[in-house]
């Protein structure tokens, strides 16, 4: 059985002066995460998107991190 790509969810990341990171997305209504523990907030993104698909659309999905483009790799040094 082949996997079907359902959607690309682009996230917005904002960090405020007090250290709180805010995650949201125009592609995924209801995706609002925030906190001062950045690792915990980032680990919550995929499970939250999966739960929002289940709750809003009645679909079970598997969320995967998309590979970064070469230009994004250069900017974030993560490739």
DAZIJO-V560595 format. One record per residue. RES is the residue in three letters. SS is DSSP state (h for helix, s for strand, l for the rest). PSI is psi in whole degrees, -180 to 180 (999 if undefined). D_FIRST is the distance of its C-alpha to the first C-alpha in Angstrom with 1 decimal. Layout:
# DAZIJO-V560595
res=<RES RES>
ss=<SS SS>
psi=<PSI PSI>
d_first=<D_FIRST D_FIRST>
This chain:
# DAZIJO-V560595
res=<UNK UNK UNK UNK UNK UNK UNK UNK UNK UNK UNK UNK UNK UNK UNK UNK UNK UNK UNK UNK UNK UNK UNK UNK UNK UNK UNK UNK UNK UNK UNK UNK UNK UNK UNK UNK UNK UNK UNK UNK UNK UNK UNK UNK UNK UNK UNK UNK UNK UNK UNK UNK UNK UNK UNK UNK UNK UNK UNK UNK UNK UNK UNK UNK UNK UNK UNK UNK UNK UNK UNK UNK UNK UNK UNK UNK UNK UNK UNK>
ss=<l l l l l l l l l l l s s s s l l l l l s s s s l l l l l l l s s s s l l h h h h h h h h h h h h h h h h h h h h l l l l l l l l l l l l h h h h h h h l l l>
psi=<127 153 143 127 119 -43 161 125 111 135 151 135 124 135 125 165 -30 1 -4 131 137 131 131 175 134 -21 -18 92 136 -8 100 109 145 158 169 -18 93 -42 -45 -43 -46 -36 -22 -14 -57 -50 -33 -42 -44 -44 -39 -39 -43 -45 -48 -33 -5 25 141 122 160 119 133 147 130 146 146 146 164 -39 -39 -37 -42 -39 -38 -7 45 36 999>
d_first=<0.0 3.8 6.7 9.4 12.9 15.1 18.5 20.8 23.4 26.6 28.9 32.7 34.5 38.2 40.5 43.9 47.1 47.0 43.8 41.5 38.1 36.7 33.1 32.2 30.0 30.7 27.0 26.6 29.4 30.6 29.6 33.0 33.3 36.5 38.4 40.5 38.1 35.9 33.5 33.0 32.5 30.0 28.0 28.0 26.3 22.6 23.1 25.4 23.0 20.3 23.1 24.4 21.1 21.1 24.9 25.3 22.2 20.8 17.4 15.7 14.7 14.4 17.3 17.6 20.7 20.7 22.4 26.0 27.5 30.3 33.0 31.6 31.5 35.1 36.1 34.6 34.8 31.3 29.5>
